[in-house]
Amino acid sequence: MRKAGSASPIKHPKFAPLTLDSTFKKAFANEQCTELLVFLLNAFLGKVLKKPIVDVSIVQPVQQAKTRHGRGAVFDIHCEDATGSRFIVEMQVEEQACFIKRTFFYLCLAVINLAKKGKKESKGKKIPYDFNIPVVYTLSFLNFDLDFGKGCDEVIQYLSLSNDLHPKVRYDVMHMVYVRLTRFNKTEAECETIQDKILFSLKNMHELKSCPKNFRERELRDMFEIARITNFTKEEIMDYEREMMAYSDRYHAMEFAKEKAEASGMASGIAIGESRGLEKVARNMLSDGVDPAVVARYTKLPLKAVKALR
């Protein structure tokens, strides 16, 4: 039986990878039908939810900075449920430095707009703001391995606010959930839970000829139909081909950089004058949006030199 996560080349795929930005949003960011998004949220946030989510509404994904010089953000998916709780969902393919802090920054951007001006009077004074803000959740699917520390080997990692002196005491303010796709290695036959089946689909859909027979849930079959390339519009086909080409270019650039570095016997860094080939690779990677720290790691170029190439 084929192992999950096989890297065999794809010649004529029937399904587009759900890890692609366009396909992921096509499946889960549909404002007209949020059933699949609710299905996804309940599957991976059930551990930290007080009760299952019934319905959500899509919120504007663009979060503006509060100052002219501040940095804003564009979320893959931003939604809220009937209680006002907010959910930020991301599919992150490219490895980035300080990703947990980046997630927290995005969470803060969502939170900063949730405090409302108070209306009640307290001892003759008007309360300026009501800080009883709703809970904010982030759900990040990572197509790279992020280190959470020694012993944190589970595919899914849950981060929240707790009391250092009493770790069992947790505060229902925020929850950051990370799903490491690279750590999921179950075969089709080994998938039993909804989480397993979704993860298997995210990793392997583009290598399958049909939805697995034991994936009987309607939502899973809907995911396969949405990703079926023959169901794409002309515009969606163009987006798909453009993203696949960009992904292929980045992959081959990284592989070339690693081979070049290994062949040169470089251990820590190389002089800029001796690395024109790697500089070209580094520029291509940077232009494709790869994080400078990742470029430096694969090319063995000093991080300072990589940043100077932008």
C-alpha positions in Angstrom: 0.0 0.0 0.0 1.3 3.4 -0.9 2.6 5.3 2.2 0.9 8.6 3.1 2.9 11.7 2.1 4.7 9.9 -0.8 6.7 12.3 -2.9 6.3 10.5 -6.2 5.9 12.7 -9.3 2.4 13.6 -10.4 1.7 13.4 -14.2 -2.0 13.8 -14.6 -3.6 14.6 -11.2 -7.4 14.5 -10.9 -7.4 16.7 -7.8 -5.6 20.0 -7.0 -3.6 20.0 -3.7 -5.7 21.5 -0.9 -2.5 23.0 0.4 -2.6 25.5 -2.5 -3.9 28.9 -1.5 -6.6 29.0 -4.2 -7.8 25.5 -3.6 -7.8 25.9 0.2 -9.9 29.0 0.0 -12.2 27.5 -2.6 -13.0 24.8 -0.2 -13.2 26.6 3.1 -13.7 30.3 2.5 -17.0 30.1 0.6 -19.2 32.9 1.9 -22.3 31.3 0.4 -21.7 27.9 2.1 -19.7 27.6 5.3 -20.4 24.0 6.1 -16.9 22.8 5.2 -15.4 25.6 7.3 -17.5 24.6 10.3 -16.5 21.0 9.7 -12.8 21.9 9.7 -13.0 24.1 12.8 -14.9 21.6 14.9 -12.5 18.8 13.8 -9.4 20.6 15.0 -10.6 23.0 17.7 -13.0 20.6 19.4 -10.4 20.1 22.2 -10.6 23.8 23.2 -14.2 24.7 22.3 -16.8 24.9 25.0 -19.4 23.5 22.6 -19.3 22.6 18.8 -19.7 25.5 16.3 -23.0 25.5 14.6 -22.5 28.2 12.0 -20.0 31.0 11.2 -19.9 34.1 9.0 -16.9 35.2 7.0 -15.3 38.4 8.2 -13.2 40.8 6.2 -9.8 39.1 5.9 -7.8 42.4 5.7 -6.8 43.8 9.1 -5.5 47.3 8.9 -2.8 48.6 11.2 -3.8 51.3 13.7 -1.1 53.7 12.6 0.0 54.9 9.2 3.4 53.2 9.6 2.1 50.0 11.2 1.9 46.6 9.6 -1.5 45.1 8.7 -2.3 41.6 7.7 -4.3 39.5 5.3 -5.7 36.3 6.7 -6.5 33.3 4.6 -9.8 32.9 6.4 -11.3 35.1 9.2 -14.7 34.3 10.6 -16.9 34.5 13.7 -19.6 32.4 15.2 -22.9 33.3 16.9 -21.2 34.0 20.3 -18.8 36.5 18.6 -15.7 34.3 18.9 -13.2 34.9 16.1 -11.3 32.3 14.1 -8.3 32.9 12.0 -7.4 29.9 9.7 -4.2 29.7 7.7 -2.5 27.3 5.3 1.2 28.0 5.5 3.3 26.2 2.9 6.6 28.1 3.1 8.7 27.9 6.3 9.1 31.2 8.1 11.2 32.3 11.0 9.4 33.2 14.3 6.2 31.7 13.0 4.6 31.4 16.4 5.3 35.1 17.1 3.9 35.9 13.7 0.7 34.0 14.5 0.4 35.9 17.8 0.8 39.2 15.9 -2.0 38.3 13.6 -4.1 37.3 16.7 -3.4 40.7 18.2 -4.5 42.5 15.1 -7.8 40.7 15.3 -8.2 41.4 19.0 -7.4 45.1 18.8 -10.5 45.8 16.8 -12.8 43.9 19.2 -12.8 46.2 22.3 -16.0 48.3 22.2 -16.6 51.6 23.7 -18.4 51.2 27.0 -21.9 52.6 27.7 -22.5 51.9 31.3 -21.8 54.3 34.1 -19.6 53.3 37.0 -19.6 55.6 40.1 -20.5 58.5 37.9 -17.9 57.8 35.3 -18.4 56.5 31.9 -16.5 53.3 31.2 -14.3 54.1 28.1 -14.1 50.6 26.8 -15.6 47.2 27.4 -12.7 44.7 27.4 -14.9 41.6 27.7 -13.7 40.7 24.2 -14.7 37.4 22.6 -12.3 34.4 22.5 -9.9 34.4 19.5 -8.7 31.2 17.9 -6.0 30.7 15.3 -5.8 27.4 13.4 -2.6 27.1 11.3 -1.9 24.2 8.9 1.9 23.9 8.4 3.5 22.2 5.4 6.8 22.2 7.3 8.0 21.0 10.6 7.9 23.6 13.4 9.8 22.9 16.6 7.7 23.3 19.7 10.3 22.0 22.1 11.6 18.7 23.5 8.9 16.0 23.7 6.3 18.0 21.7 6.0 15.3 19.0 2.3 15.3 18.4 1.0 16.3 15.0 -1.3 18.9 16.6 0.0 21.4 19.1 -2.3 23.5 21.4 -1.0 26.8 22.8 -3.1 29.0 25.2 -2.9 31.3 28.2 -2.2 29.6 31.5 -1.0 30.3 35.1 2.8 29.5 35.4 2.4 28.6 39.1 -0.7 26.6 38.5 -0.5 25.2 34.9 -3.9 23.5 35.2 -5.5 26.9 35.4 -6.2 28.2 31.9 -7.8 31.4 30.8 -10.3 31.4 28.0 -8.8 34.3 26.1 -7.0 32.9 23.2 -6.1 29.6 21.6 -3.4 29.0 19.0 -3.6 25.6 17.3 -0.9 24.3 15.0 -1.2 21.3 12.7 2.1 19.9 11.4 1.2 18.1 8.1 4.8 16.8 7.8 4.4 14.8 11.0 1.3 13.0 9.8 2.3 9.7 8.2 -0.7 7.4 8.4 -1.8 5.3 5.5 -5.3 5.4 4.1 -6.2 2.2 6.0 -4.9 3.7 9.3 -7.2 6.7 9.1 -10.0 6.3 11.7 -10.9 9.7 13.1 -12.2 12.8 11.2 -8.9 14.5 11.9 -7.0 11.6 10.3 -9.1 11.7 7.2 -8.8 15.4 6.8 -5.1 15.3 7.3 -4.7 12.4 4.8 -6.7 14.4 2.3 -4.7 17.6 2.8 -1.4 15.6 2.2 -2.5 13.1 -0.5 -5.6 14.3 -2.4 -3.5 15.4 -5.4 -2.1 11.8 -5.7 -5.4 10.0 -5.5 -7.7 8.9 -8.3 -10.8 9.1 -6.2 -12.1 9.7 -2.6 -11.2 6.7 -0.4 -14.2 4.3 0.1 -13.9 4.5 3.9 -14.1 8.3 3.8 -17.9 8.2 4.0 -18.5 11.6 5.6 -20.4 13.9 3.2 -18.0 16.8 4.0 -15.0 14.8 3.0 -16.5 13.9 -0.4 -17.5 17.5 -0.9 -13.8 18.4 -0.4 -12.8 16.0 -3.1 -15.4 17.4 -5.5 -14.3 21.0 -4.9 -10.7 20.0 -5.6 -11.5 18.0 -8.7 -9.7 19.9 -11.5 -12.4 19.1 -14.1 -14.8 21.2 -12.0 -12.6 24.3 -12.2 -13.6 27.4 -14.1 -11.1 28.8 -16.7 -10.0 31.4 -14.1 -9.5 28.7 -11.4 -7.4 26.6 -13.8 -5.2 29.5 -14.5 -4.7 30.2 -10.7 -4.0 26.5 -10.2 -1.4 26.3 -12.9 0.3 29.5 -11.8 0.5 28.3 -8.2 1.8 24.9 -9.2 4.5 26.5 -11.4 5.6 28.8 -8.6 5.7 25.9 -6.1 7.8 23.8 -8.6 10.2 26.7 -9.1 10.7 27.2 -5.4 11.1 23.5 -4.8 13.8 23.0 -7.5 15.5 26.2 -6.4 15.8 24.9 -2.8 17.0 21.5 -4.0 19.6 23.1 -6.3 20.8 25.3 -3.4 21.2 22.3 -1.1 23.1 20.3 -3.7 25.3 23.3 -4.5 26.1 23.8 -0.8 26.8 20.1 -0.2 29.1 19.9 -3.2 31.1 22.9 -2.2 31.6 21.5 1.3 30.3 24.6 3.0 29.6 24.4 6.7 28.8 27.8 8.0 29.1 30.5 5.4 30.7 31.5 2.1 32.2 34.7 0.7 29.8 36.6 -1.5 32.4 36.8 -4.3 32.6 33.0 -4.5 28.9 32.4 -4.5 27.4 34.0 -7.7 25.4 30.8 -8.5 23.9 30.6 -5.0 23.2 34.4 -5.1 21.1 33.9 -8.2 19.2 31.0 -6.5 18.8 33.2 -3.4 17.3 36.1 -5.4 14.9 33.7 -7.1 13.8 32.3 -3.8 13.4 35.8 -2.3 11.3 36.9 -5.3 9.0 34.0 -4.7 8.4 35.1 -1.2 10.6 32.6 0.7 11.7 33.9 4.1 15.4 35.2 4.1 16.2 32.9 7.1 15.1 29.9 5.1 17.1 31.0 2.1 20.1 31.4 4.2 19.7 28.0 5.7 19.5 26.2 2.3 22.1 28.2 0.4 24.5 28.5 3.4 24.8 32.2 2.5 25.1 34.5 5.6 21.7 35.9 6.5 23.0 39.5 6.2 24.2 38.8 2.7 20.8 37.3 1.8 18.9 40.3 3.2 21.2 42.5 1.1 20.0 40.8 -2.1 16.4 41.9 -1.6 
